[in-house]
Every structure is written in structure tokens, then in C-alpha cells.
Amino acid sequence: MDANKMRQQIVKLHLGMAQTTITELAESIGYSRSAVSNVLAGRRRSAEIEAAVAERTGFRVEDLWPVAASGKKGDMKR
């Protein structure tokens, strides 16, 4: 399993334990579900989305998105 898939599964598990969903997380921070999913999948980067996911799951941003793991640049727009 690659790092992006593993991150997605870990985040989904921890969001479920917090009794929330990706959709609810996205709505609470003003982004679409697809924007959050793209960040979780490693297709895009967004400091705001990464921070919100880390906060909700109890992880540090650096643990979920190591700098070397993604060559993708640029924050997503709302």
C-alpha cells in the first residue's frame, strides 16, 4: 500500500472514531469534499486542509504529509 492510500485509510479511521466524515470536515472548513479528498490522496496540497485534518485526527501535519512525500506545490482555492 502506498503512502497516500495509507494516509487516506488512517484519516478515515480516525475521523470515524471522532464520529465525523470527510464531508462534515470539508463543510466545517469551507472546502468541498472533493478538495479535501484530493489533499488526502496526495493529488493537491493545502496547508489549511492539512492542518484541519491533522487537528481532527490528533496527528501532526508533518506526520501525515512528510515534505518529501509530495512534489506537488500550491495551495488549493476554496
N, CA, C and O of each residue as an XYZ file, in Angstrom:
312
protein
N       0.860     -1.172      0.000
C       0.000      0.000      0.000
C       0.903      1.231      0.000
O       1.831      1.318      0.804
N       0.638      2.182     -0.895
C       1.477      3.370     -0.941
C       1.096      4.352      0.175
O       0.062      4.202      0.826
N       1.942      5.346      0.377
C       1.776      6.291      1.489
C       0.466      7.067      1.392
O      -0.172      7.330      2.412
N       0.055      7.438      0.176
C      -1.187      8.202      0.028
C      -2.406      7.378      0.421
O      -3.299      7.874      1.108
N      -2.444      6.125     -0.014
C      -3.560      5.241      0.348
C      -3.579      4.983      1.847
O      -4.638      4.965      2.473
N      -2.405      4.787      2.407
C      -2.320      4.531      3.831
C      -2.823      5.742      4.621
O      -3.571      5.593      5.587
N      -2.404      6.946      4.199
C      -2.853      8.169      4.867
C      -4.370      8.276      4.792
O      -5.017      8.591      5.791
N      -4.947      8.017      3.617
C      -6.401      8.086      3.461
C      -7.094      7.152      4.446
O      -8.058      7.543      5.104
N      -6.609      5.930      4.546
C      -7.240      4.948      5.428
C      -7.096      5.340      6.898
O      -8.041      5.195      7.674
N      -5.937      5.827      7.278
C      -5.714      6.252      8.666
C      -6.620      7.419      9.019
O      -7.235      7.436     10.085
N      -6.700      8.397      8.120
C      -7.545      9.575      8.376
C      -9.011      9.169      8.464
O      -9.719      9.612      9.369
N      -9.475      8.335      7.541
C     -10.868      7.888      7.590
C     -11.172      7.165      8.898
O     -12.225      7.376      9.498
N     -10.259      6.324      9.333
C     -10.433      5.596     10.586
C     -10.547      6.569     11.764
O     -11.452      6.451     12.589
N      -9.634      7.514     11.832
C      -9.636      8.451     12.954
C     -10.810      9.428     12.894
O     -11.339      9.813     13.937
N     -11.218      9.829     11.710
C     -12.417     10.662     11.614
C     -13.632      9.877     12.088
O     -14.492     10.415     12.787
N     -13.702      8.610     11.709
C     -14.802      7.759     12.154
C     -14.833      7.623     13.662
O     -15.904      7.631     14.268
N     -13.666      7.498     14.270
C     -13.589      7.407     15.728
C     -14.044      8.711     16.374
O     -14.555      8.706     17.493
N     -13.861      9.819     15.679
C     -14.317     11.125     16.169
C     -15.763     11.393     15.758
O     -16.288     12.482     15.992
N     -16.400     10.407     15.151
C     -17.784     10.468     14.698
C     -18.028     11.636     13.740
O     -19.003     12.377     13.857
N     -17.109     11.766     12.794
C     -17.283     12.766     11.748
C     -16.895     12.136     10.414
O     -16.319     11.048     10.377
N     -17.209     12.814      9.339
C     -16.913     12.325      7.996
C     -16.061     13.345      7.249
O     -15.893     14.481      7.693
N     -15.534     12.923      6.123
C     -14.775     13.844      5.274
C     -15.676     14.985      4.822
O     -15.246     16.138      4.767
N     -16.918     14.665      4.501
C     -17.866     15.697      4.075
C     -18.098     16.718      5.180
O     -18.095     17.921      4.919
N     -18.298     16.257      6.406
C     -18.519     17.172      7.529
C     -17.278     18.017      7.799
O     -17.385     19.211      8.081
N     -16.120     17.409      7.714
C     -14.873     18.150      7.890
C     -14.771     19.236      6.823
O     -14.477     20.391      7.129
N     -15.015     18.858      5.576
C     -14.924     19.809      4.462
C     -15.877     20.990      4.677
O     -15.490     22.146      4.507
N     -17.107     20.692      5.045
C     -18.090     21.758      5.276
C     -17.655     22.672      6.409
O     -17.848     23.885      6.332
N     -17.072     22.110      7.459
C     -16.692     22.917      8.622
C     -15.540     23.878      8.327
O     -15.384     24.886      9.015
N     -14.736     23.573      7.313
C     -13.607     24.460      6.978
C     -13.838     25.234      5.673
O     -12.964     25.973      5.221
N     -15.014     25.059      5.079
C     -15.354     25.845      3.894
C     -14.769     25.351      2.587
O     -14.606     26.126      1.645
N     -14.454     24.074      2.521
C     -13.959     23.467      1.282
C     -14.921     22.385      0.824
O     -15.741     21.902      1.605
N     -14.821     22.012     -0.423
C     -15.643     20.920     -0.935
C     -15.064     19.583     -0.486
O     -13.888     19.486     -0.136
N     -15.903     18.565     -0.501
C     -15.453     17.224     -0.160
C     -14.359     16.787     -1.127
O     -13.389     16.143     -0.726
N     -14.516     17.138     -2.403
C     -13.515     16.721     -3.390
C     -12.165     17.394     -3.128
O     -11.120     16.784     -3.355
N     -12.174     18.646     -2.653
C     -10.909     19.321     -2.329
C     -10.199     18.595     -1.195
O      -8.991     18.368     -1.264
N     -10.943     18.228     -0.148
C     -10.353     17.504      0.979
C      -9.857     16.134      0.513
O      -8.763     15.708      0.883
N     -10.653     15.456     -0.289
C     -10.257     14.138     -0.797
C      -8.997     14.225     -1.650
O      -8.134     13.350     -1.573
N      -8.884     15.271     -2.461
C      -7.679     15.442     -3.289
C      -6.433     15.635     -2.431
O      -5.362     15.128     -2.765
N      -6.570     16.363     -1.330
C      -5.434     16.553     -0.427
C      -5.089     15.234      0.254
O      -3.917     14.872      0.352
N      -6.108     14.513      0.726
C      -5.852     13.222      1.377
C      -5.175     12.235      0.436
O      -4.333     11.442      0.859
N      -5.543     12.285     -0.838
C      -4.990     11.368     -1.826
C      -3.605     11.800     -2.315
O      -2.948     11.068     -3.055
N      -3.169     12.982     -1.900
C      -1.859     13.458     -2.316
C      -1.833     14.088     -3.697
O      -0.761     14.356     -4.240
N      -3.014     14.326     -4.272
C      -3.073     14.934     -5.600
C      -2.874     16.449     -5.556
O      -2.419     17.049     -6.529
N      -3.220     17.066     -4.416
C      -3.066     18.506     -4.230
C      -2.542     18.759     -2.832
O      -2.582     17.870     -1.981
N      -2.046     19.973     -2.585
C      -1.602     20.378     -1.255
C      -2.396     21.599     -0.827
O      -2.683     22.472     -1.645
N      -2.746     21.666      0.428
C      -3.405     22.821      1.024
C      -3.046     22.833      2.502
O      -3.417     21.927      3.247
N      -2.327     23.856      2.919
C      -1.914     23.960      4.317
C      -3.130     24.006      5.237
O      -3.115     23.412      6.315
N      -4.168     24.698      4.823
C      -5.362     24.824      5.665
C      -6.076     23.476      5.824
O      -6.469     23.104      6.930
N      -6.238     22.760      4.731
C      -6.896     21.445      4.799
C      -6.037     20.468      5.585
O      -6.553     19.732      6.426
N      -4.748     20.450      5.329
C      -3.841     19.558      6.048
C      -3.896     19.833      7.549
O      -3.934     18.894      8.345
N      -3.901     21.105      7.947
C      -3.963     21.463      9.369
C      -5.279     21.026      9.994
O      -5.293     20.524     11.118
N      -6.385     21.209      9.282
C      -7.694     20.807      9.809
C      -7.782     19.300      9.979
O      -8.311     18.816     10.980
N      -7.270     18.561      9.013
C      -7.281     17.094      9.104
C      -6.416     16.645     10.278
O      -6.820     15.782     11.057
N      -5.238     17.225     10.402
C      -4.338     16.858     11.499
C      -4.987     17.151     12.849
O      -4.920     16.334     13.767
N      -5.611     18.311     12.964
C      -6.263     18.674     14.226
C      -7.381     17.688     14.581
O      -7.487     17.252     15.727
N      -8.202     17.343     13.605
C      -9.330     16.441     13.862
C      -8.906     15.011     14.163
O      -9.626     14.279     14.842
N      -7.748     14.613     13.664
C      -7.320     13.229     13.853
C      -6.291     13.066     14.971
O      -5.985     11.944     15.375
N      -5.758     14.180     15.470
C      -4.780     14.107     16.542
C      -3.353     13.870     16.075
O      -2.466     13.608     16.888
N      -3.130     13.960     14.780
C      -1.783     13.812     14.231
C      -1.164     15.175     13.997
O      -1.858     16.191     13.986
N       0.150     15.189     13.810
C       0.828     16.401     13.369
C       0.802     16.412     11.842
O       0.833     15.359     11.206
N       0.746     17.605     11.264
C       0.748     17.734      9.805
C       1.962     17.022      9.219
O       1.851     16.338      8.202
N       3.120     17.179      9.856
C       4.363     16.585      9.344
C       4.299     15.061      9.311
O       4.952     14.420      8.487
N       3.507     14.491     10.215
C       3.393     13.030     10.242
C       2.499     12.511      9.120
O       2.737     11.434      8.574
N       1.472     13.286      8.783
C       0.566     12.863      7.710
C       1.091     13.231      6.326
O       0.885     12.494      5.362
N       1.771     14.377      6.232
C       2.289     14.845      4.944
C       3.763     15.196      5.064
O       4.113     16.374      5.130
N       4.636     14.187      5.092
C       6.072     14.494      5.115
C       6.445     15.320      3.886
O       5.944     15.072      2.789
N       7.303     16.275      4.071
C       7.673     17.207      2.994
C       8.134     16.472      1.754
O       7.753     16.847      0.645
N       8.933     15.446      1.904
C       9.485     14.738      0.751
C       8.449     13.865      0.046
O       8.700     13.389     -1.061
N       7.297     13.647      0.665
C       6.313     12.721      0.101
C       5.599     13.273     -1.113
O       5.050     12.505     -1.903
N       5.590     14.587     -1.283
C       4.827     15.151     -2.393
C       5.640     16.197     -3.133
O       6.204     17.111     -2.533
N       5.688     16.046     -4.424
C       6.315     17.048     -5.256
C       5.312     18.091     -5.711
O       5.674     19.035     -6.414
N       4.066     17.932     -5.322
C       3.013     18.850     -5.756
C       3.117     20.135     -4.953
O       3.385     20.108     -3.752
N       2.904     21.254     -5.617
C       3.021     22.556     -4.981
C       1.713     23.311     -5.123
O       0.867     22.986     -5.956
N       1.573     24.320     -4.294
C       0.461     25.243     -4.444
C      -0.749     24.891     -3.602
O      -1.180     23.739     -3.553
N      -1.284     25.896     -2.948
C      -2.491     25.716     -2.154
C      -3.719     25.738     -3.051
O      -3.752     26.399     -4.089
N      -4.719     24.998     -2.616
C      -5.980     24.944     -3.349
C      -6.795     26.183     -3.013
O      -6.644     26.764     -1.938
N      -7.638     26.574     -3.913
C      -8.557     27.672     -3.678
C      -9.873     27.096     -3.197
O     -10.212     25.953     -3.504
N     -10.602     27.882     -2.449
C     -11.902     27.446     -1.931
C     -12.911     27.373     -3.028
O     -14.066     27.023     -2.783
